[in-house]
């Protein structure tokens, strides 16, 4: 059911080789230093990873969402933060490609495809969390400009992004509230401040920032598309691919943890035999492999649903929910297999364990995913 083209298989294989040669040897040191992976990001640009969702005429290669998910898995197998560098960038590229004016597409997409311009999306607010309709950031129309006031938080790539897809209220009095929400494409102009980087348990190296807008004035042409009030639906569609990407990250982290655990269980001996021969350890490996396989399949299923053009918010939510919960369990069990060494920063398992919770929380918490799934089950009359 999940078939990608020969060309796409070659792309995934190239990323796999890149991760093995350039990422895995340095990821531990970069992660522990919380260092931005400048050299790796530049290589990712050269390989075309920032343009995988753009396509012609603005980029040479546009891949299926299934291929994009497999590329994400490979990157995350090496270091999950690298997938974060292209995650929101890809969502914004798709938003502009799907909803932008011809002028916006011609202006942004060629440079987003090469990574010359970097993109971020700004949804979450300090007091709002997952309740996006409760946002307080506003954009007031004044002549040929919008004047933005408010703040956003936990914005991946916020400091290095050149353009931010900002979800805000252009009509605060709209009822229901989502009809007053728009997306503005905001560049780094006066009144837009990246106030601070937020510390994190994992997901190191790539910044997560607070953004402040204080009478920030942008041209009216910054509105995504031509009509106000469309932003909530636009962003929800963009988040479908975003959630598939986060689910694929979870698969990559889980795969790295499983592969390390399987290798360690064959090398490590106790009571005169390799520890995988002890049933307690062998059962962990069997469960890890089964859930990893299931997680990859549900991610590819959601990706194929998205590519079909059908509504896929339920499928993306299922993929994100299942894969992230599986990753949390698999990384925990990989630590169990490693015993005390799993708790040591000299092994990568502790990094996987710290990175895994991000996928449970990011791109809409798993509690939100369950709500989405339930509503769609009722609306669609079941599965």
C-alpha positions in Angstrom: 0.0 0.0 0.0 2.8 2.4 0.8 4.8 2.7 -2.4 7.2 5.6 -3.2 8.9 6.1 -6.6 12.4 4.9 -7.4 13.5 8.5 -7.4 12.1 9.0 -3.9 13.7 5.8 -2.7 17.0 7.3 -3.9 16.3 10.5 -1.9 15.6 8.6 1.3 18.7 6.4 0.8 20.9 9.6 0.3 19.5 11.0 3.5 20.2 7.7 5.3 23.9 7.9 4.1 24.2 11.5 5.1 22.9 10.8 8.6 25.3 7.9 9.1 28.3 9.8 7.8 27.7 13.4 8.9 25.1 13.4 11.7 25.5 10.5 14.0 29.3 11.0 14.6 28.7 14.6 16.0 25.1 14.6 17.2 26.0 13.7 20.9 28.5 16.4 21.3 26.4 19.1 19.6 23.4 18.1 21.6 25.1 18.2 24.9 26.6 21.6 24.1 23.2 22.8 22.9 25.0 24.0 19.8 23.2 25.1 16.7 24.3 22.6 13.9 25.3 25.3 11.4 27.4 23.0 9.1 24.8 20.3 9.1 22.0 22.7 8.2 24.1 24.1 5.3 24.5 20.5 4.0 20.8 20.0 4.3 20.2 23.1 2.2 22.6 21.8 -0.4 20.8 18.5 -0.5 17.5 20.2 -1.1 15.8 19.2 2.1 14.2 22.6 2.7 12.4 22.4 -0.7 10.9 19.0 -0.5 7.4 20.4 -0.2 7.7 23.2 -2.7 8.0 21.7 -6.2 8.1 23.2 -9.7 8.5 25.8 -10.9 10.0 27.1 -7.6 12.1 24.0 -6.7 13.5 21.0 -8.6 12.0 18.2 -6.6 8.7 17.9 -4.8 8.2 14.6 -3.1 5.2 12.8 -1.8 4.2 13.2 1.9 5.2 9.5 2.4 8.7 10.3 1.1 8.9 13.4 3.3 7.9 11.3 6.3 10.7 8.8 5.6 13.2 11.6 5.2 12.1 13.0 8.5 12.4 9.5 10.1 16.0 9.3 8.8 17.0 12.8 10.1 15.4 12.0 13.5 17.2 8.7 13.7 20.4 10.8 13.7 19.2 13.8 15.7 15.6 14.8 16.1 16.4 18.5 16.3 17.4 18.5 12.6 13.9 17.5 11.6 12.7 20.4 13.7 14.7 22.7 11.5 12.7 21.7 8.4 9.3 21.0 10.1 7.7 24.4 10.5 9.6 25.6 7.4 7.8 22.9 5.4 4.4 23.8 6.8 4.9 27.5 6.0 6.1 26.6 2.5 2.9 24.5 1.9 0.7 27.3 3.3 2.2 29.7 0.8 2.0 27.2 -2.0 -1.6 26.3 -1.3 -3.1 29.6 -0.2 -0.7 32.4 -1.1 -1.2 34.9 -3.9 0.9 34.5 -7.1 3.0 37.4 -5.9 3.6 35.7 -2.5 4.5 32.3 -4.1 6.9 34.0 -6.5 8.5 36.1 -3.8 8.9 33.4 -1.1 8.9 29.9 -2.6 12.2 30.0 -4.6 14.2 31.2 -1.6 12.4 28.9 0.8 13.1 25.9 -1.4 16.9 26.5 -1.2 16.9 27.5 2.5 18.1 30.9 1.6 15.0 32.1 3.5 14.0 30.2 6.6 10.4 30.1 7.9 8.7 29.5 11.2 5.1 29.5 12.2 3.7 31.3 15.3 0.6 29.8 16.9 1.0 29.2 20.6 0.6 32.0 23.1 1.8 32.1 26.8 -1.8 31.9 28.2 -3.5 30.0 25.5 -1.6 26.7 24.9 -3.7 24.4 22.7 -6.7 26.7 22.7 -5.8 28.6 19.6 -9.1 30.4 19.2 -8.4 32.1 22.6 -5.4 34.0 21.1 -4.9 37.6 22.0 -2.5 38.6 19.3 -4.3 41.1 17.0 -3.6 42.7 13.6 -5.5 45.9 13.1 -5.9 47.2 9.5 -4.8 50.7 9.0 -4.9 51.9 5.4 -2.5 49.7 3.5 -0.9 48.2 6.6 -1.7 45.9 9.5 -0.5 46.9 13.0 0.3 43.8 15.1 0.3 43.6 18.9 0.7 40.5 21.1 3.1 37.7 21.8 3.8 34.1 20.9 5.9 31.4 22.6 7.6 28.1 21.9 8.3 29.1 18.4 10.8 26.7 16.7 13.4 28.5 14.5 12.0 31.8 15.7 15.4 33.5 15.9 16.8 32.3 12.6 13.6 32.5 10.6 13.3 35.3 8.0 9.5 35.0 7.6 7.0 33.9 10.3 3.5 32.7 9.5 1.7 34.5 12.3 -1.8 33.3 13.4 -3.6 36.3 14.7 -7.0 38.0 15.0 -7.9 40.5 12.3 -11.5 40.7 13.7 -11.5 40.2 17.4 -15.3 40.5 17.6 -16.0 37.7 15.1 -18.5 35.1 16.2 -17.5 32.2 16.1 -14.0 33.3 16.9 -12.2 31.3 14.2 -13.9 33.5 11.5 -11.9 36.4 12.7 -8.5 34.7 12.5 -6.0 35.3 9.7 -2.4 34.3 8.8 0.1 37.1 8.2 3.5 36.5 6.6 5.7 38.7 8.9 9.3 39.5 8.2 11.8 40.9 10.8 10.6 44.5 10.9 10.5 47.2 13.6 8.2 46.2 16.4 8.9 42.5 16.0 11.3 41.2 18.7 12.6 37.8 19.5 12.8 38.3 23.2 14.4 35.1 24.5 15.2 31.5 23.8 13.5 29.0 26.1 15.4 26.2 27.9 14.2 22.6 27.2 14.7 19.1 28.5 15.6 17.9 25.1 15.2 19.1 21.5 18.5 21.0 21.9 20.4 22.9 19.3 17.4 24.3 17.5 16.0 27.3 19.3 12.5 27.7 20.7 11.7 31.4 21.2 9.3 33.9 22.6 8.2 36.5 20.0 6.8 40.0 20.9 4.9 42.3 18.5 4.6 45.9 19.7 2.8 48.1 17.1 4.6 46.0 14.5 3.5 47.4 11.1 3.5 45.2 8.0 2.0 45.8 4.5 -1.5 44.7 3.7 0.0 42.3 1.2 1.4 40.3 4.2 -2.1 38.7 4.5 -1.8 35.1 3.3 -4.1 34.9 0.3 -6.6 37.7 -0.4 -9.3 37.3 2.2 -9.3 37.9 6.0 -10.8 35.3 8.3 -9.4 32.3 6.5 -6.4 31.7 8.7 -7.7 29.2 11.1 -8.8 26.7 8.4 -5.5 27.4 6.4 -3.4 26.6 9.5 -5.4 23.6 10.5 -4.8 22.1 7.0 -1.1 23.0 7.3 -1.0 21.3 10.7 -2.1 18.0 9.1 1.3 17.7 7.4 3.0 19.1 10.5 1.5 16.4 12.6 2.5 13.7 10.1 6.0 15.2 10.3 6.1 15.1 14.1 4.8 11.5 14.0 7.7 10.6 11.6 10.1 12.3 14.1 8.8 10.0 16.8 9.4 6.9 14.5 12.9 8.1 13.9 13.7 8.5 17.6 12.1 5.2 18.4 14.0 3.5 15.6 17.3 4.8 16.9 16.5 3.7 20.4 15.4 0.2 19.3 18.5 -0.3 17.1 20.8 0.7 19.9 19.0 -1.6 22.3 19.0 -4.5 19.9 22.8 -4.1 19.3 23.5 -3.7 23.0 21.5 -6.7 24.0 23.6 -8.9 21.7 26.9 -7.4 22.9 26.2 -7.3 26.6 26.4 -10.5 28.6 25.1 -11.4 32.0 25.0 -14.8 33.8 27.1 -16.2 31.0 25.0 -15.3 27.9 23.9 -12.3 25.8 21.2 -10.4 27.6 18.7 -10.7 24.7 18.5 -14.4 25.7 17.0 -13.5 29.0 13.2 -13.5 28.5 12.7 -10.2 30.4 15.0 -8.4 27.9 13.9 -10.3 24.8 10.2 -9.4 25.6 11.1 -5.7 25.6 12.8 -6.1 22.2 9.9 -7.9 20.7 7.4 -5.3 21.9 9.6 -2.4 20.8 10.0 -3.9 17.3 6.3 -4.5 17.0 5.2 -1.0 18.0 7.9 0.6 15.9 6.7 -1.3 12.8 3.1 -0.3 13.6 4.0 3.3 14.2 5.8 3.6 10.8 2.8 2.0 9.0 0.3 4.4 10.5 2.5 7.4 9.6 2.7 6.2 6.0 -1.0 5.6 6.0 -1.7 9.2 7.2 0.7 10.5 4.6 -1.0 8.6 1.8 -4.3 9.9 2.9 -3.0 13.5 2.9 -1.6 13.0 -0.6 -5.0 11.7 -1.8 -6.5 15.2 -1.3 -9.0 13.8 1.2 -9.5 15.3 4.6 -6.8 13.7 6.8 -7.0 15.5 10.2 -8.2 12.3 11.9 -5.5 10.2 10.3 -2.7 12.7 11.0 -4.0 12.9 14.6 -4.0 9.1 14.9 -0.4 8.9 13.5 0.9 11.6 15.8 -0.9 10.1 18.9 0.2 6.5 18.3 3.8 7.1 17.1 4.6 9.6 19.9 3.3 7.4 22.6 5.1 4.4 21.1 8.3 6.5 21.0 8.0 7.3 24.6 7.6 3.7 25.5 10.3 2.4 23.2 12.9 5.0 24.5 12.0 4.1 28.1 12.4 0.4 27.4 15.7 1.0 25.5 17.0 2.6 28.7 15.8 -0.5 30.7 17.7 -2.7 28.3 20.9 -0.6 28.7 20.5 -0.6 32.5 22.8 1.9 34.2 24.5 2.8 30.9 21.2 4.0 29.6 21.2 6.7 32.2 24.7 7.9 31.2 25.4 10.8 28.8 28.1 8.6 27.2 25.3 6.7 25.5 22.7 8.1 23.1 19.8 6.4 24.8 19.4 9.2 27.4 19.1 11.7 24.5 16.3 9.7 22.9 14.6 9.5 26.2 14.7 13.3 26.6 13.7 14.0 23.0 10.7 11.7 22.9 8.3 13.8 25.1 8.5 16.7 22.6 6.4 14.6 20.1 3.7 14.0 22.7 3.4 17.7 23.3 4.4 19.4 20.1 2.1 20.3 17.2 -1.0 19.9 19.4 -0.9 17.8 22.5 -2.0 14.2 22.4 -5.1 15.1 24.4 -6.0 17.5 21.6 -5.4 14.7 19.0 -7.8 12.5 20.9 -10.5 15.2 20.8 -9.9 15.6 17.0 -10.1 11.9 16.4 -13.3 11.5 18.5 -15.1 14.4 16.7 -14.2 13.0 13.3 -15.3 9.5 14.2 -18.7 10.9 15.1 -18.8 13.2 12.0 -17.8 10.4 9.7 -20.0 7.8 11.3 -17.1 5.7 12.5 -14.1 4.4 10.7 
